[in-house]
Amino acid sequence: MISIKSNIYKAIIFDIDDTLIDTSKSYDQAIKRTVKNYVNADVSDEQITLVRSHGISYGVNNDWNVTWLLIQLIKKFSTEQWKTILTNQGLDKINHKSSQYIEIKDYFQNIYLGNPYFNGQGLIDIAEEKMYQDNFFPTLKKFGLKIAIVTSRPTTEALYTLKDGLLNNFIESEHFIISVGSQNANGQLIAEKPSPEPILESVKRLNVKIKDCVYIGNSTSDYIAARDAGVDFIQVGTSKIERHNEAKEFNYYKFDNVNDILIRVLSTPSV
């Protein structure tokens, strides 16, 4: 167990992207290169951040959706209009089965995973770095914490990313990794963040109470999913998250990066 501001936690649930793994040179570059291919425009980091911050209703925790939105916005609107358009849902809902969306997704995936997939030459291999220190997970394990993952990565990509010593050593099994494509006990697909469903399912699999868990992520979608699940939230990084509709018992913490948790762990005796 660990204590943060007198709150005791038995389990930590992690996001992956920009929480455990730096994707600024992988996912973001795949977005930029895909947009460039389809509309011959150079996308800035600020524009990507704007879409991720204000396009929650479009599922922007999924970077295929971010890419699709950027292409549509560039085609139809000036940058000054983007925030209003996204906030007021001025674009049609994304049709994930449309030929256009599938083509954009496939182009993105060839950049990100390599062609053929997982050939060691995709951005997933050459442009991603872990954001946690070598002693990070061993330290958490010493404190007897249960560890799980809730991510918007597709299942194959999540497992590929976590293959480097995390799975089985610190995350007991694939059962404790909930990603896009994961199913519940009834065989139904588990909704993506910002739905609270994947976090609630993770709490169930960990066999702990909601108040005994904390979720760690970096984005507005992560925050909303945790808040609506009633699970305390640790934001890492510098993303601007607009907080609202929080229950009285909900706890929000902000750390510069995931390694700051070690300061809490190392200074807190096991309970």
Buried (B, 14 or more C-beta within 10 A) or exposed (E): BBBBEEBEBBBBBBBBBBBBBBBBEBBBBBBBBBBEEBBEBEBEEEBBBBBBBBBBEBBBBBBBBBBBBBBBBBEEBEEEEBBEBBEEEBBEEBEEEEEEBEEBBEBBBBBBBBEEBEEEEBBBBEBBEBBBEEEBBEBBEEBEBBBBBBBBBBBBBBBBBBEEEBBEEBBBEBEBBBBBBBEBEEEEEBBBBBBBBBBBBBBEBBEBEBBBBBBBBBBBBBBBBBBBBBBBBBBBBEBEBEEEEEEEEBBBBEBEBBBEBBEBBEEBEEE
